[in-house]
């Protein structure tokens, strides 16, 4: 199986500063994968490294192709954080231009249906971007991204600027996208949304990966409360571990290498793909 996204020992940063260190994770077909962490944890840096937009070392592949060259990004669509469409383009023009980048033609009926499915007034597509509120601009960006139909979506804070109704509708659209066999990789600060729709999650803190697995696993580790409490418990534990490591006398190189190895989950084991897991639960 060719993975939509496969990251091995990836470190990245800006200038001489390294922000994230030795990140390892993968995203499966038919999976919604959530990336969470405090501000400054390195989430956006990781996403930009995947897209070849920041200095990076290590290995990463997108559908088996190297992440750096443009060919490696041909099967993904990306929506940045705090997106706002051009004030010079009408909604329809923006959608046509977005799809043209992928050599796709805009199907107006499909766009109208998805527009309603994101709680965006269809009349807004006839207006220029300068008339859009923050939430409307975000919905238009999501609309263009989803219309690509590409097998991997990378979304940086897609819930930003959306009201509760629009958030619920977006979650429904993302689950539909996953159920069609596509992969969705997104970051968010809204942990209730992460807990609701993500098959697996990665928690970043201090530029490192401190948890990789199913949301339920992290909740169980924290005593079975909810993902928000489990997330804070994981952060507290990581900070205590960092402080202990800083006070520890230097160890031999082999020990230090083993200690720095990123956490692993069960995704690479037989039967651990989210679709297989769902089938197993149904059969049970």
C-alpha positions as CSV (number, residue, x, y, z in Angstrom):
1,X,0.0,0.0,0.0
2,X,1.4,3.4,-1.0
3,X,0.9,5.8,1.9
4,X,-0.5,9.3,1.1
5,X,2.0,10.7,3.6
6,X,5.1,9.0,5.1
7,X,7.5,11.0,7.3
8,X,10.8,9.6,8.7
9,X,13.1,11.5,11.1
10,X,12.1,14.9,9.7
11,X,13.7,18.0,11.2
12,X,12.9,21.5,10.0
13,X,13.1,25.2,10.8
14,X,13.9,28.6,9.5
15,X,17.4,30.1,9.0
16,X,19.7,28.5,11.5
17,X,16.9,27.7,14.0
18,X,15.6,24.1,14.1
19,X,12.0,24.2,15.2
20,X,10.9,20.5,14.9
21,X,13.2,17.5,15.4
22,X,13.0,13.9,14.1
23,X,9.3,13.7,13.4
24,X,8.0,10.3,12.3
25,X,4.4,9.6,11.3
26,X,2.4,8.3,8.4
27,X,-1.2,8.9,7.1
28,X,-3.2,6.0,5.6
29,X,-5.7,6.1,2.7
30,X,-9.2,6.6,4.1
31,X,-8.1,8.3,7.3
32,X,-8.6,11.6,9.0
33,X,-5.4,12.4,10.9
34,X,-5.3,15.3,13.4
35,X,-2.2,17.3,14.4
36,X,-2.5,19.1,17.8
37,X,-0.2,21.1,20.0
38,X,0.1,24.4,21.8
39,X,1.0,27.6,19.9
40,X,4.7,27.4,18.8
41,X,4.8,23.6,19.1
42,X,5.8,23.3,15.4
43,X,2.6,22.3,13.7
44,X,2.7,24.8,10.9
45,X,6.5,24.3,10.5
46,X,5.8,20.6,10.0
47,X,3.2,21.3,7.4
48,X,5.4,23.8,5.5
49,X,8.3,21.3,5.6
50,X,6.0,18.6,4.0
51,X,5.1,21.2,1.3
52,X,8.8,22.1,0.7
53,X,8.2,25.6,2.0
54,X,10.8,25.5,4.8
55,X,14.3,24.1,5.3
56,X,14.1,20.5,6.3
57,X,16.3,17.4,6.8
58,X,15.1,13.8,6.8
59,X,12.8,11.8,4.7
60,X,9.2,12.4,3.6
61,X,7.2,11.0,0.7
62,X,3.7,11.8,-0.7
63,X,2.2,8.7,-2.4
64,X,5.7,7.3,-2.7
65,X,7.3,10.4,-4.3
66,X,9.8,12.8,-2.6
67,X,8.2,15.7,-0.9
68,X,10.5,18.4,-2.3
69,X,9.9,18.5,-6.1
70,X,6.5,19.7,-7.4
71,X,5.7,16.2,-8.8
72,X,5.4,15.0,-5.2
73,X,2.7,17.5,-4.5
74,X,0.5,16.8,-7.5
75,X,-1.9,14.6,-5.5
76,X,-2.5,16.9,-2.6
77,X,-4.4,20.1,-2.0
78,X,-3.4,22.5,0.7
79,X,-5.3,25.3,2.6
80,X,-3.1,27.6,4.8
81,X,-4.1,29.0,8.2
82,X,-6.0,32.3,8.2
83,X,-6.9,32.0,4.5
84,X,-8.5,35.0,2.8
85,X,-9.3,35.0,-0.9
86,X,-8.1,37.7,-3.3
87,X,-10.3,40.9,-3.0
88,X,-10.0,41.3,-6.8
89,X,-11.7,38.0,-7.7
90,X,-15.3,37.0,-7.5
91,X,-16.0,33.6,-5.8
92,X,-16.6,31.9,-9.1
93,X,-13.4,33.2,-10.5
94,X,-11.4,32.1,-7.5
95,X,-12.9,28.5,-7.8
96,X,-12.1,28.4,-11.5
97,X,-8.5,29.6,-11.0
98,X,-8.0,27.1,-8.1
99,X,-9.1,24.1,-10.1
100,X,-7.2,25.3,-13.2
101,X,-4.0,24.9,-11.2
102,X,-4.8,21.2,-11.0
103,X,-6.0,21.0,-14.7
104,X,-9.5,20.5,-13.5
105,X,-12.7,22.1,-14.8
106,X,-15.2,23.8,-12.5
107,X,-18.5,22.0,-12.4
108,X,-20.9,24.6,-11.2
109,X,-23.6,22.3,-10.0
110,X,-21.2,20.3,-7.8
111,X,-19.8,23.6,-6.5
112,X,-23.3,24.9,-5.6
113,X,-24.1,21.7,-3.7
114,X,-20.9,21.8,-1.8
115,X,-21.3,25.5,-1.1
116,X,-24.6,24.7,0.6
117,X,-22.9,21.8,2.4
118,X,-20.5,24.3,3.9
119,X,-23.2,26.8,4.9
120,X,-21.9,29.4,2.4
121,X,-24.6,31.5,0.7
122,X,-24.4,30.7,-3.0
123,X,-25.0,34.3,-3.9
124,X,-21.6,35.1,-2.4
125,X,-20.0,33.4,-5.3
126,X,-21.1,36.3,-7.6
127,X,-19.4,38.8,-5.3
128,X,-15.7,39.8,-5.0
129,X,-13.6,38.6,-2.1
130,X,-13.4,42.1,-0.6
131,X,-17.0,41.7,0.5
132,X,-16.3,38.5,2.4
133,X,-16.2,38.2,6.1
134,X,-13.4,36.0,7.7
135,X,-15.8,33.1,8.0
136,X,-17.0,33.4,4.4
137,X,-13.4,33.6,3.1
138,X,-12.6,30.4,5.0
139,X,-15.6,28.6,3.6
140,X,-14.6,29.6,0.1
141,X,-11.1,28.3,0.6
142,X,-12.4,25.0,1.9
143,X,-14.8,24.8,-1.0
144,X,-12.0,25.2,-3.5
145,X,-9.9,22.7,-1.7
146,X,-12.6,20.0,-1.4
147,X,-13.6,20.5,-5.1
148,X,-10.2,19.3,-6.2
149,X,-11.1,15.8,-5.2
150,X,-7.4,15.0,-4.7
151,X,-6.6,12.0,-2.6
152,X,-4.8,14.0,0.2
153,X,-5.9,17.2,1.8
154,X,-3.6,19.1,4.1
155,X,-5.4,21.8,6.1
156,X,-3.9,24.2,8.6
157,X,-6.5,25.2,11.2
158,X,-9.5,24.6,8.8
159,X,-12.0,25.4,11.6
160,X,-10.6,28.9,12.1
161,X,-13.3,31.6,11.7
162,X,-16.2,29.2,11.4
163,X,-19.2,29.4,13.6
164,X,-20.6,26.2,15.4
165,X,-23.0,25.4,12.5
166,X,-20.4,25.7,9.8
167,X,-17.9,23.6,11.9
168,X,-20.4,20.8,12.2
169,X,-21.1,20.9,8.5
170,X,-17.4,20.9,7.7
171,X,-16.9,17.9,9.9
172,X,-19.6,16.1,7.9
173,X,-17.9,17.0,4.6
174,X,-14.5,15.8,5.9
175,X,-15.9,12.5,6.9
176,X,-17.6,12.1,3.5
177,X,-14.2,12.8,1.9
178,X,-12.6,10.2,4.1
179,X,-15.3,7.6,3.4
180,X,-14.6,8.0,-0.4
181,X,-11.1,6.6,0.3
182,X,-9.2,9.9,0.6
183,X,-6.9,11.1,3.4
184,X,-7.2,14.3,5.4
185,X,-4.3,15.6,7.4
186,X,-5.2,18.7,9.5
187,X,-4.1,20.8,12.5
188,X,-6.5,22.3,14.9
189,X,-6.8,23.8,18.4
190,X,-10.4,22.6,18.7
191,X,-9.9,19.3,20.4
192,X,-13.6,18.4,20.6
193,X,-13.5,18.3,16.8
194,X,-10.3,16.3,16.7
195,X,-11.8,13.8,19.1
196,X,-15.0,13.5,17.1
197,X,-13.7,12.8,13.6
198,X,-10.0,11.8,13.7
199,X,-9.0,8.2,13.3
200,X,-5.5,8.9,14.7
201,X,-3.7,12.0,16.1
202,X,-0.2,13.2,16.7
203,X,0.6,15.5,19.7
204,X,3.5,17.9,19.3
205,X,5.3,19.8,22.1
206,X,8.5,21.6,22.1
207,X,9.1,20.7,18.4
208,X,8.9,16.9,19.1
209,X,6.2,14.3,18.7
210,X,5.1,13.1,22.2
211,X,2.1,11.0,21.2
212,X,1.0,9.1,18.1
213,X,-2.2,6.9,18.1
214,X,-5.9,6.9,18.4
215,X,-7.6,9.7,20.4
216,X,-9.1,7.0,22.7
217,X,-5.6,5.7,23.6
218,X,-4.5,9.2,24.8
219,X,-7.8,9.6,26.8
220,X,-7.3,6.2,28.4
221,X,-3.7,7.0,29.3
222,X,-5.0,10.1,31.2
223,X,-7.7,8.3,33.1
224,X,-10.6,8.4,30.6
225,X,-11.9,12.0,30.9
226,X,-11.8,13.7,27.5
227,X,-9.3,14.6,24.9
228,X,-8.8,18.2,26.2
229,X,-7.8,16.9,29.7
230,X,-5.7,14.1,28.2
231,X,-3.9,16.6,26.0
232,X,-3.0,18.8,28.9
233,X,-1.8,15.7,30.9
234,X,0.4,14.7,28.0
235,X,1.9,18.2,27.8
236,X,2.6,18.2,31.5
237,X,4.3,14.8,31.3
238,X,6.4,15.9,28.4
239,X,7.6,19.0,30.1
240,X,8.5,17.0,33.2
241,X,10.4,14.6,31.0
242,X,12.2,17.4,29.3
243,X,13.3,18.9,32.6
244,X,14.5,15.5,33.9
245,X,16.5,15.0,30.7
246,X,18.1,18.4,31.0
247,X,19.3,17.6,34.5
248,X,20.6,14.0,33.6
249,X,24.3,13.5,33.2
250,X,25.4,12.8,29.5
251,X,24.8,9.3,28.4
252,X,26.5,7.2,25.8
253,X,25.5,7.9,22.2
254,X,23.5,4.7,21.7
255,X,21.4,5.4,24.8
256,X,20.7,9.0,23.7
257,X,19.7,7.8,20.2
258,X,17.2,5.3,21.7
259,X,15.8,7.9,24.1
260,X,15.2,10.4,21.2
261,X,13.3,7.8,19.1
262,X,9.8,9.2,18.3
263,X,6.7,7.3,19.7
264,X,5.2,4.6,17.5
265,X,1.6,3.5,17.3
266,X,-0.1,0.4,15.9
267,X,-0.8,1.8,12.4
268,X,2.0,-0.2,10.8
269,X,0.7,-3.5,12.3
270,X,-1.6,-5.9,10.3
271,X,-5.2,-5.0,10.9
272,X,-4.5,-1.6,12.2
273,X,-5.7,0.5,9.2
274,X,-8.7,2.5,10.3
275,X,-11.0,0.8,7.7
276,X,-9.9,-2.6,9.0
277,X,-10.4,-1.5,12.6
278,X,-13.9,-0.2,11.8
279,X,-14.7,-3.6,10.2
280,X,-13.4,-5.4,13.2
281,X,-15.6,-3.4,15.5
282,X,-18.6,-4.1,13.3
283,X,-17.9,-7.8,13.2
284,X,-17.4,-7.9,16.9
